[in-house]
Structure formats: C-alpha cells, structure tokens
Amino acid sequence: MVDQDPAQTVTTHRLDGEQHMVRATMPLAWVLNPDPAEHDLG
C-alpha cells in the first residue's frame, strides 16, 4: 500500500494466520533504490 503523504510511505504486510500484520513502512524512494545492498540483497 502506498500512502498519499509527501514521502509516499509504502507499508508492507505479512499474513499471520487470517490477519495481515504490518511488516515495515518506508518511503517510496527507498523502495525504488536500485542498490541491492540497501535491501539486504547483496
């Protein structure tokens, strides 16, 4: 989900049983950062 705030905050969720729990929130610019190290993928 992307909020309509100035930072366009992205909220990621995870399914826990039958409920969606908030996993993380971050600015959209961070999500779109192409550096894999920023996402613990490197």
N, C-alpha and C positions, 0 to 999 in steps of 0.2 A: 504494500500500500504506500502511496506517495501523498504526503500532506500538501496542502496549498500554502504553507508558510513560506517565508522568504528563503529558507535553506532547502525547501522541498524535501523535508525529512522523510526518509524511507524507513518503514517498520517491517521487519521480517518476523514471521511467526513459525512456530512448530506445532505439530499436532501432538497433544498429550492425552491419550485416551480419546474422549469425544470433545475435548476443548482445544481451542487454538490459543497457545501461550505466546506472549511477546518474547522473541529471541534476542533481537537487537534493534536499535534505532541509530540512524546515521544520516548525514547529509547526502543528497543525491550525487553531488560532485565526488564524494569519496567512493561511492559505489561504481561510478563510471571511470575511476582512476585506472589506467591500463597497467600499472606496475603490480605484478603478481605478488611481490613481497608485502605490499600494503594489505593484501587479503590473506596472508599466511599460505600462499600457494607456491611460493618459490623454494 
